[in-house]
Amino acid sequence: MRRAALALMTALAAQTASAIEEPRFETLRRSGDFELRRYAPMIVAETFVQGDLSEASGDGFRVIAGYIFGNNVSVRGDGNEKVAMTAPVTMEAGATERYRMHFVMPSAYTLETLPRPRDARVRLRELPARQMAVVRFSGFAGEDKVRERTNELLEWLRTEGLKPAGTPQLARYDPPWTLPFLRRNEVMLPLD
């Protein structure tokens, strides 16, 4: 009975995850949990938040979720518009407990066709094509685990002769009710 319930939950989680759009990328190199990827250009909705990783994650999520769930003005000017949820939700650490959170916008949109945010804390921005080094992991993505995985990624970059060109980003792909061992997380670093 327990095995059947676990199998059902695993299948539902996989089905839910596969229904959500993710950014397009090409894998250039793979070694265990490490990858070198080339991402296509993408548009993000972002906000800056203060606090530790947990507080900032919750605050940032609420601000951007408000935007995609309708706290916006459609470009037609006829009210608000819902924007589909995508994955991952990404956090980038800044100075003194300041984080940038962003959601990637669905690829069907351009900057001209996305609804305009009503909340001044939400900014729309296009990211150019870029290369990212990535390490995948499951479980909870607390500060200690993120720090540990970031150090592992930096070590992998050294062994591969690659240099980071920016700040680490935490990418979370699953809703909070996902069982920890089924969660998909990544630490990503932009490269020169």
ABEGO torsion letter per residue (X at the ends): XAAAAAAAAAAAAAAAAAABBBBBBBBABBBEABBBBBBBBBBBBBBBBBEBAAAAAAAAAAAAAAAAAGBBBBAAGAEBBBBBBBOBBBBBBBBGGBBBBBBBBBAABBAAABBBBABAABBBBBBBBBBBBBBBBBEBBBAAAAAAAAAAAAAAAAAAGBBBAEBBBBBBABBAABBAAABBBBBBBBBX
